[in-house]
Amino acid sequence: MADDLGARNPAYCLPYELLLEVWKHARSQGFVSEKGRTWIPTAFTVSQVCKWWRRAAITTPDLWREIRFLSNAQTPKIVEMIKLQLDRSDGRSLDIAGRLWCSGPAASAIFQREKEVAHQLLSLLSRYALQWDSFSIVVEGASALRDCDTMLALIDNLVCCVDAPHLEHLQIECSGYQGQRYGAVSRCRHLRLEEGLWNVSHLHLRSASVDLQETPLARLTTLDIGCLPPDLRFLLSDFGEILTRASSLCSLCFTGPCLQGGSLGYGPIHMPCLRSLTFNECSSDLDDDGFMFELHCLISAPNLVSLVLGGLQYTALRDFLRSTGGGIRPKYPALARLCLRNVETFNLVIPSAQMQLELCAELARRFPTIEHLELENKSCFLLSSLVADTQRNPYLFLFPHLCKLSWLPLRAGDSDSIKKYMTARASAGKPLTSLRLQDSRFVRVSKSDIEWFEKRVQLELSSHIQDPDPYEWPGQVSPPAQALQ
């Protein structure tokens, strides 16, 4: 009978090695149950197909090492499921990512149940801290930061204070910032990273702050902070000292408001290891965000390769360019990639093609070594200035070293403008070698355009980005900052 069953269902006869290869690609996937909104990982699903699959799944620890959870008042069984996964991981390094639901107010019965489930869950995970390799947790559903304080207290006591010598990636986010009112008074908490987390190299914080002055930073290579309420923002002087101590920092990202007043002095902040620098939506808050650019003015990063600006208004972009200094030598002599994501490259109050061309020229003057220019959304309007420049100076182009252009997403008429720009550069002996295009929801690259581009450059074509699935679990989640209403 077993032979008949195998003949009818070849999947039952797959060899163990092939099963592992298939499961490996679906390891972090799953689905949400209709009852209780419980996250069911793929490991549980494949272990219930047949006896052969169940035996293979249970005896494969690597299948259980990625822990994903959605915790709320309706998911009391989540603790039992996670306990089963942890036992079956058999001492393997753990990649943990989850969401704690915070309905509020704190006095309500449903919130107390959410707190109880979260406490049980984090207590269980903390007992396996020696296996932690990556830990990402998001507090969701809060209408204000004060409603998150209880959950943040649990994270502070059960995550930040454990002994996890192998933990390298730590991510803590809180959604309460999006509902915070400007000027509102809220209880905010500084999280503590104890000595047990000395090996953390990637630190990602949203609406949550860590006392970095008491944290060992020698191993820190990636720091991503953002959306901090006023009483959690770093003083300029303190953050300057933090950057000086983080001597191995390779990637630094700011999103929304992060800093507040205080004098930095006049000495530069030397960051020889810094390769990537990002400023996202630094003008989205009602507070004065000039502190970001004051800090940027003093950063010395001679080996910086990638600079990303996102969500900047026109005036903020001009302020940023002024913060690069006015010397003859470029601030970043090794810079190869400039990415402008939804940055206003023109003045909405006084629209002027000449002003946009001048801004484009200033970008090229400040960053003359650019080889890869990436433009997204509003920033794509810069194309008209690039085309106009080729007509004005047929043999002297802005961005003389440019060889790769990324265009995300495509709009009506963009293909023709890109062709004109590419043709002009090729005629002057400075052709592009690589082009990346992304279809939008309404405009797709035609077959004839694809053929034209492929004859001249290496073409990378992608479809438009779909709305993210709220139950997908990427390695690093970086939601955009939201403006205070």
N, C-alpha and C positions, 0 to 999 in steps of 0.2 A: 504493500500500500504506500510505503514511503517513496518507492520508485515512481509510482503513478502520480503521487503528489508533486514530486520534483519535476516530472515531465510536463505537468500542467502549469506549474509555477517555477520557471527557471530561476527566479530570484532566490528560492530556497536553497539552490545548489551553488550559489556563488561562493568562490573560495574566500577564506578569511581576509587575505591581503587586499582583494578587490573590494570587499565590504568596507574595510577601513578607509580606503582611498575615496570611496563615495561618501561615507559619513564625514570625512574630514572637511569636505566643502560645505556641508550643511550643519556643522557643529554648533555655530552660534545662532542658528535660526530656530524658529518655533512658531507657536500661535497662541492666541489668547482664548481661553475657554469661554463658552457662552455664560456659564454660571460662575460668579465670583471674580471674573476678570483676572484669572490666574494665568501666569505665563507658563506654557508647557514647552520645554525645550525639546529639540529633536532627539536627544538621547533617550528620553522617556518614550517617545513615539516609536522609534525603531526597536526598542527593547520589548515591545508588545506585539510585534508582527508575527513571530513564530518562535518556537523553542530554540531553533538554531540561531536566529538573530538575537534573541534575548541572552543566550549563553555567551555569544560573541560580544555583545554590548557591555554586559556586566563585567566581563573580564578584560575590558579595554579601558584603563584609567584615563587615557588622554581624551576619551570621548566625554568625560564628566568634568574636566578641569575648567571649563568656561561656565561660570555661574551667572545667571541672569534672573532678575526678579522684579515684580511689580507688587509693592506692599501697600495695602490699604485695609480698611476695617472689614472688608468682605473676603479677605484672603488669609484666614487663620491657618489653613493647611500648608501655606507656603513654607513655613518653618520646617515641617516634616519633609517636604520635597527637597529643600536645600540640604537638610541633614543627610538624606539619602545620597544626594550628589557628592557631598563632601566625603562621605565614607567610601564611595566608589572611586573617588579620585586617587585614593591609595598613595597619598603623600606627594602627588605631582604639584608643580607650581600652579597657582590659581589666578585666573583672570576674572575679576568680579566686576559686574556693572549692574546697577539697579536704581529703581525709583521709589522713593518714599512719598506717599500721598498725605497731604496735610490739609484737611478740610476746614478746620477752625470753626468757630472760636475755640480757644483752649478749654473752656468750661463745658463744652458739649460732650454728650455721651459718645458720639461717633468719633470725635477726636481722641478721646481717652482710649477707645478701642484701637485706633490707628497707632497711638503711642505705644500701647502694650505689644501689638504685633511687631512694630519696628524695634522695640527693645529686645524682644525675644530673638528676632532675626539677627540684629547686630551683635548681640551677646554670643550667639552661635558662631557667627563668622569670626569674631575676635578670638575664639578658641583655636582657630586654624591660621592665626596670623603668621606663623612661621612659614606657611606655604604661599603667602601673598606675593604675587608678582606685579599685578595691576589692580587698582581699586578705584572705581568710578561710581559716585553716588549723587543723585539729583533729588532735591526736595521740591515737589511740585504741588500745585493746587492752592497755594497760599495767596490771599488777596493783599497781604502786606508783610513786610519783613518780620514784624513782631510775632506774627502767627507761626513763623518758622523757628522761633528761638528754642522751643522744646525739642524739636527734631535735631537742630544744630547742637544742642547740649548732649544728646545721645551720641552724635557723631564725634563730638569733642572727647567724650569719656570712653567710647567703645571702639573708635577708629584711630584717632590721632594720638592716643596715649598707649598703644599696644607695642609690643616688641615684634617688629616685622622687618628683620634685617635684609630680606631679599626684595622688599617692595621698591620698585623703581618708578612706577607711574601712579600718581595720586591726583584724582579729579573730584572736586566738590563744587556743586552748583546749587543755587537757591533761586526759585522763580519769584520770590516775594518782591524783588526789585521792580518788576514790571507793574505791580499794582501799587507801589509806593507813591504817595503824593508829595509834591515838592514842599519842603519845609516841615513835613510831618515828623513828629518825634517818635522814634521806635527804639526798642531794645535791640541792640546789635551785639554780636559776640565775636571776639577775636579767638579763633581756634589756635590750639597749641600743637606744635609738632615736637614730640618728645624725642629723647635720644634714641629710642627704639626704631625711629624712622630715618636714621642717619644716611641710608643708602638711596633715598628718593632723588631721582635725577630729572623727572618730568613733573612739574607742579602746575595744575590748571585750576583756577578759582574764578567763580562767578557769583557775585553778591555774597561772598564769604571771604573772610580775611584771615590770614595767618600771621602770628607774631614772628616775622622773619628775623627780627633782631636777635632773638634767642635761638634761632634755628641754624644748625650747621649747613653751610651752603657750598662747601668745597666741591661736592659731587653734582650740584645742580647744573644741568645743561639746557633745560627748557623751562621758561617761566611765562605763563599765560594768565593774566589777571584782568578783571574788568567788572563793570557795573557795581561798583562799590558805593554804598550810601555814605553820606557826609562823615559820619562818625567812625567809619572804618577805613577811610582813605589814608594813604601813606603821606606823611610829611615829606616834602621835597628833600630836605636834608637827610632824613632817615633813609629814604629810598636810594639816594646817591651813595650812602654808605653800604647799603645792601648790594647794589650793583658792583661796588668795588670789592666786596667780600666774595661775590659769586664769580670767581676768577675763571671758571670753566664754562660760563654761560655761552651757549651757541645760538639760542633762539629766544627772542624777547617779544612778547605780544601784549599790547594794551587794547582793551575794548571799552569804550565809554569812559566815564569818569573814574579815575583811579588815584589821583594825587590831590593834595591840597597845599596851602601856602607854607611858606618857610623859605629861608634863603639857602641856596646851594653854594654860595661863594663863587669864586671865579676859576677854580681849578678844574681842568677837564677830567672826565671819568673814563679812564682807559679800559677798553674792553677788546683786547686783541683776539679773543676766541669767538666773538660774535659774528655769526654768518647770516642770520635772518632777523629782520626787524619789522614789526607790524604795528600800525596805528589804525584801529577800526572805530568808526563812528565817534571820534573824539570831540565832535561838536553837536552830539545828539542830546546832551543834557542841558538843563536850564542854568546849571552852575557855570562859572567861568572855568573853562578847560585849558586856558593858556599855560597852565602848569606843565602839561604834557610837553609842549614845544619848548618850554624853558629848560626842561630836562634834556630834551633832544639836542638842544644847542650845545650842551656840554659833553655829550657822548662822543668819544673818540673810538671809532671802530674801523681801522685801516683795512681789515680783511672781510668787511661786510659784502656779501654776494647778492642777497635778495632783500628788496625793500617793498613792502606791501602797504598801500594806503586804501582804506575802505570807508565809504559813507561820509566823506568829508564834504562840507559845503564849500562854496567858492572862496569865501573869506578865510575859512580854516586852512584851505590848501595854500593860499598866499602866505598865511602866517607860518605854515610849515616850511615853505620854501625859504622864507626869511630866516628861519631857525637853522638852516644849513650853513649860514655864514656867507660872507661875500669875498672870500679870499680867491686868489688866482688858482690854487690847487683845489680840486674837488674834495668835498668832505669825505666821500667814500671812493677812493681811487680804484678799488677792486670790484665795484658794483657791476653786476652783469644782468640782473633781472629787476625790472620795475613793473609792479602790478598796481593798476588803478581800478578798484572795484566800486562802481557806482559813485564815483567822485565827480562833483560838479566842476567841469573844466571851462565853464562860461558863466558870466554874471547874469543871473535870472532877472535882476532888477534893471540892468542896463545891457541888454543883449548887444554884442558887437563882435563881428567877425575879426576885426583888427585886434581887439582885446584878447580873444581866444588864441589868435596867432602869436601874440606877444607872450601869453602864458605858455604855449607850447614851446616857444623859443627859450623861455626861462627854464622849463623842465630839461630841455636838451643841454642848456648851459650848466645847470647844476649837476646833471648826471650824464656827462659826455661819454662814459664808457659802456652804456647800456647795449647789450646784445639781444636781449629778449624783452619785448614790450607787450604786456598783457592788459587789455582793456575790457571792462565789463560794464554793461548797461549804460548809465549816463556818460561814462568816460569814453564811450565809442564816438561821441560827438567830436572828439579830438581828431578823428580821421580827416574831416574837412580841412583842418589846419595843416595836416601833413601833406595833403594833396595840393593845397594852395602854396605851400612852401616849395614843392617840387617845380611848380610853374614859375615861381618868382626866382628861385635859384636852381637852375637845372643841373648844376655841377657841384653845388655846395649844400648838402642835405643836413637837416637836423638828425641827430642820432646817427652819426657816420658809421658806427660799428654794428648797427642793427642787422641781425640776420634771421631772427625769428619773431613772428607777429602772431599773437593770440587774440581772437575776436569772439567774445561771448556776451550775448547771443547775437545772431545775425538779424539785421533789419532790412526792410525793403530798400533796394538801391545800394546796399553796402558792397555787394560783389563787384559792381562796376567801379566804385571808388577804390576798392582794394586793387583791382586790375590796373587802374591808372597809376596808383602809387607804385606797384611792383614794376610796371613797365618803365616808369621814369627812373627808378633806381637801377634797373638792369641796363638802361641806356647809358647811365653814367658810370657803369662798372662797379656798382655797389648793390648787387642783387640780394634779395631775400633768399634764404635756403630752406626755411621751414615756415609753415603756415598752419595754424590751428583754428578751425571754425566750429561753431556750435549752432545747429538749427534752433530757431525759436519756435514758439507754439504756432506762429502764423506764417513764418518765412522759412523755406527750406532751400538749400543750395541745389540749383538745377544740375542735371547731368552734364550739360554743356559746360557749365562753370567748373564742375569737378574735373572734367577732362582738361580744361584750360589750365587750372591750377596744378594738376598732377604732372603736366608736361614741364613745368617750370620750378616747382618746389616740392619738398616732401610734405604732403598734405595729411593732416590729422583731422578727421571729421567726427563729431559726436552729436547726439540728439540732445534736445533741451532737457534740463534737469527736472524730473518729476517732483511733486511735493513729497517730502520725506515721510516715510512710514513711522508713526510715533513709537512703534514697537521694534524697530530695528536698533541694533546695538553696535554703532561704529566704535572704532578704537578710541577716537578722541572726538567728543561732541563740542562744537563751538557755535552755539546759537548767537545771533546778532544781538547787540545791545538795543534796548527799547528806550525811547525817550520818556522822561518823567512827564506825566500829564499835568 
